[in-house]
Amino acid sequence: MNKKTIRDIDLKNKRVFVRVDFNVPLSKTPDAAGNCAVADDTRIRAALPTIEYLIKQNAKLILASHLGRPKGVEAKSSLAPAAKRLGELLKKNVSLAPDCVGAEVEKRAMALKSGDVLLLENVRFHAEEEKNDAAFAKQLAALAEVYVNDAFGSAHRAHASTEGIAKHLPAVAGFLMEKELEYLAGAVTNPAHPFVAILGGAKISDKIGVIENLLTQADKILIGGGMANTFFKAQGIKVADSLVEDASLETAKKLMEKAKGKIVLPVDAALGDKFDKDAHVKTVKVSDGVPDGWRILDIGSETVNQFAKEIKGAKLIVWNGPMGVFEFPNFAKGTNAVAKLLAESGATTVIGGGESVAAVEGAGLAAKMSHISTGGGASLELLEGKFLPGVAALMEK
């Protein structure tokens, strides 16, 4: 971690612009007043250490985030529910600005007293945010004296509030950003060995770069989920109605050759006769192929045993992507079993964002993991060894 953090800068009585990631799911049904509530406050809670530290430093906090993908100003994408939830967690008033730029917002920012918290309205209500418009970034910067990026989930995007603003203010990382970088960047730059990576999810195409980068770092890469099917078909194994990326078959072959035994694929699979929670279930050996009319929807118990042997003695385990269609209880067994293996492994365990987080939380094992990433796309790009614009923009130590 060679970037300056909020520990390395004077924050007392200063207006501090904090880019947080409050892109949280909201309840589907509004209350009697027509307001939706935050359905999952994980990302808001993850920002609390930074926010509470800044309050203790007597800073004047100006928080900014996006929510969803609005086309202009949309009531359903307002950050009002996030402001309400943050206020409840902090046990203090968090006011919501009517916008993120403009005269009224500037007036509110300048009137802040030490320890006050102001949340700006959704930065994506302005198209200039995603365009990283220089003038818009300058308007955001004019609100504050220091910039803090604590939004790891958006660090892979060069937007006005994640990268452009850092050109105008002293820019440092918050505690969540620091933690994410230490665990995830550490996994691909200086991992403890034996290092085992577990990759799942539907598509191999999303993770080609991740696999290639991890082949240079990890001792073993265990593959499950829909992406394993493409590897099976590339080896000539019959997969029937299973999800396969035919365009990636050649890539799968090349990765297996390059891996020289590092890639470990499932040996058995739980099949469904349709893509449905009520599908009939049967387990087959992968080498026997999948019968017509069936599809692979989870790894089987023999694979779990095989993965347990590979994990035994590991010092570091990074997991990204479920082992099956874990939304269907009949096909969540493999994912839950892998979560249990990690919880009992004694290794440093890093859950790389996205659906893996939901899987670990669903299994009730989140507290047993060393680190759970808040950024799906950002964590994947970091594991791929990619440059993250929101991190690169911060000051070096």
N, C-alpha and C positions, 0 to 999 in steps of 0.2 A: 504494500500500500504506500505508494510514493506521492500521494496527493495530500495537500493540507486539509485538515478537518476543522470543525468548529472549536476544537481545543486549541488550535494554533493561531487564533485571531481574536482581537479585542472586539467584544460584542456589546459591552455595557452601554445602555441607553441609545443604542443604534437601531435604526430601522433595518430590519433583516428580511429580505425576500426569500422565502423558503419554498422551493418547488417540491411538493409532496405528491404522492400517488394516491389520490382518493377516488380512483376509477373503480368504484365499488358497486356490487349488485344491489339494486333497490327492490323493495317488495312489489309484487305484481299488482296488488290491489291497494289503492289509496285509502286513507282513513276518511272519517266523516267530513273533515275539512278539505278533502281532496289532495292531501299530501301523502307522498310515499315515504317509507322509512328505509334505513339502511338494512339490507337483509344479511349482510356478512361484513363485519367491521374489522376483519383481519388487517387490512392495509392501513386503516386509521390507527389501530393499536400499534402497528409496527413503526409508525412515525412518532409515537408518544415520547420515547427517550430523547429524541432531538428537540421536540417542542418543549418538553419540560425543562431540559437543560437551558434552552434559550430564555425561557421565562425566569429561571433562577438567576441568569446573567443580566436580568433587567433589560433585555432587548425588547424592541417593539416589533411584534411579529406580523408579517404580511405573507399569508400562505396562498399558494396558487396550485391549481391542478386542472386536469381535463376530466371529463366524464362522458363516456360513450363516443359516438361519432356523429355529433349534431350537424345538421345543415343549417347554419345560422343559429339564431336564438330559438331554443325549444324549451318549453317549461319542463318537459319530462327529463331534460338533461341538466337541470339546475343543481347546483351543489348545496342547496338549502338542507336536504336531509343529512349531508355530511357535516355541515356546520352544527346542526342540532346534536348529532351523535358525538362529535368532538367535544362540544360544550359539556355534555353529560360525563364523558370520560375524564375531562380536565377539572370538572366541578367548577367551571367558571364560564362567563359569557363569551361566546365566540360570535362576533357579528359578521354578517354576509354583506359584502359590497354589491351594489347593483350591477357592476360590470368589472372588468379587470383593468381597464384603462379609462382615461377621460377625466374631466375636471372634478366631478363629484368624488371619484375614487382617489384622486390626488389629495383632495381636501381631507378625506377620511384618514388617509395614510399619514399625512402631516400632523393630524390631531391626535395620533396614538400616544398613549402614555406608556412608560416602562411596564412590561408584563402584559400589555394588551395583546389580544389576538384578533386579527381581521382576516377572514377568508375571502379571496377574490372570487367572483363568479367565473364559471367555466371558460378557460382560455380558448377553447375550441369554438366558442361562439363567434370568434373572429377567424376568417380563413387565413389571415396573415400568420397565425400561430404555426400551422403545419408547413407554411411556405418559408418559415424562418425569415420573415420579412425584417430587414434591418431597422426600419423606422419603428415598427411595432415593438421589437426587442428593446429599442432605446426608450420607448414610452414605459415599458414595464420596469426597466432599470431606474427610471427617474423617480420611482416610488420609494427607493431604498438606498442604503449605503453599503450593504454587504449582500452577497448572493450565496445561498446554501442550496445545494442539490441533494435531496434525500429521496428522490424518485427513481430508484433503480429500475423499476418497471418501464420507465420511459427513456432510460439512458442510451438506448440504441437508436434513438431518433434525434436528428439534428433539427429541433424545432426552436421557436423563438424563446420559449420559457425554459428550455433544457440546454441550449447551446448558445444562441444569439445573445442572450442577456449577459452571459459570462464575459463577453468582450468589453462590457462597460463598468463592471463592478469587481471588487476582490471576490473571487469565487472559490468556495471550499465545500467539502463533502460533509453531510450529516452522518449520524451514527449508523443508520440503516444502510446507507450507501457504503460506508466503510466496512461494515460486517459482510455485506454481499460480496464485495470485492475480495476481502480476505479469504472467504471460503471458496468462492467460485473461480476467481482468477488464480488462487493458490492451487486449485485442483489441476489447472492446465499449465502452470508455470513451474511449480515446485511441489508436486504431490508426495505424500508419504506413501511408501510401498510396503506390502502389496496394495495396489490401487485397482479396485474393480468398478467398472462403470456398468450401469444397467439402463438400457434404452428400450422404450416401448412406444405405444401410440400407433396411429393408423398408417402413416406414410414414411417410407424410407427417404423419399425425395426431400423432406423437410430436414433430415438429419444426416445427409451425406457428408457435409462439411464437418459436423460434430464427430461422426465416426472416424473420418480421416485424421482429424486432429487428435482424437483420443487414442488412436492406434499408435501414435508416437509417445504417449504418456502412460496409458493404462496397461496393467498386466493382463487383464481379461475384460472383454466387453460381452455382457450377457444380453441377448436380444429376445424380446417377446412382443406381444401385441400384434396388430395387423401388419406391421412392417416385416415381421418374421416370415409371413406368407410369401413375400416377394423373393426372399432368400430360398425358401423351399422350392418354389417353381423354377428358380434359376438353376437348381440342382436336379431338375427333372422329376420332382415329386408332385404327384397329383393333388391339387388343392380344391377341386370342384368349384363350389360357389363362393369360396373365401375371397375376401378383399385382396386384390393384387394390383400392383402398379406395373403394368406390362412395359411401360417406357423406361422403367428402372431395372429391368432384368439383367442387362449387360453390366450396369453399375454394381449390382449385387454380386455378380460373378467376380468382377475385378476386386471388390472389397474383400471377398473371401480369400482370393489368391494373395492379396497384399497382407492380409491379417496373419498368415502363417500360423493358424491355430488359436489366435487370440480371441476370435469371435466364437461364442458359444450359443448355439440355437436350441430351441425346445426339442425334446425327444418325444413328448406326447402332447395331445391337445384335446380340449373339451370342445365338442362340436354342437351346433344347433341346427335344426332342420329349417329354421327361418331366422331372420334378424328381428327377434322379438323376445320380450322378457318371459313369455310363456312357451318359448320353443322347447321341443323335446331335447334332452341332453344325452350325449354319449361320448366316451373317451376312446381315442385311438392312438396307436403308435404313429408318429409322423411318417416313419419309413414305409408304413403300409399304405399311405395315401389316404385321401378323404373320399368317402363314397359319394356317388352322384346325389344331388339334392341336399347335401350337408355343407356346412361352412365352419371354419375355425373361429371360435369366439373367446377362447381363453387358453392359457397353458394348463397342462395337467399336473397331477401330483408327483409323477416321476421327474418332471422338469423342475418342480419346486425342490425336490431332494437333490437333484443335480446342481441347481443354483446354490443350494445351501453348502455343498462341498466346495464350490468355487469361492464363496464368500468367506468360508472359515479361515480365520487368521488374517483377514484383510485389515489394513490400518485405515484406509480411506475408501468409502463407497459413495459414488454419486449416482443418483437415480433420476431419470427424466422420462416420463411416459408410462401409462398403465400397461399391464400384461394382457388385458382383454377388455371386453365391453363391460366395464365394472359398474356401469349404471344399472345393468340387469343383475339382480342378486345371484342368479344361477351361474353367471359368468364373472363374478367378482372374486371368486375364491383364490385364483392365482395372484391377483394384485394384492389382496389382503394378506396372503401367505408371504409374499415378498416383503411387504411392509413389516410383518412380524419378524422375518429374518433380519432385517436391518435393525429393528428395535433391540434385538437380542445379540447383535453381532459384536458389541464392544468396540467397534470401529468409529471413526469420525464419519457421520452420515450427513450427506448434503442432498436435499430434495430440490431439484432444479426447476421449480415453478410449474405453472400450468396444471394439467389434470392430476399429476402426481401428488400435488398438494391436497387436492380434494380427496384423493384416494387414502392418503395417510390420515387426514382428519376424519374421514368416514370410518376408518378402522380404529379410531380412538387412540392413535399412536403418535400424534404430533409432538407431544411433550417428550417423547423418547428420542427424537431426532436432534442432531447437533445444530443443524441449520435448515430452515425451510425458506426457500427463495420466494420473494414477492413478485418476481418478474419472469413471465414465461418466455417471451421473445428475447428479452435482454439476457436471460440466463443461457439460452441456447446459443446466442451469438458469442457470449463470453466463452462458453465451452468449445465453440468452434475456433476460438483464438482471434475473433474479430475485434476491430477497433470500435469502441463505443463513444460516439461524439460527445454525449453528456458527461462522460468521465474525462475525456481528453481535454475538455474546456476548463477543467478545474486547475488551480494553481499547484505547481510542484512543491514538494517539501524543500 
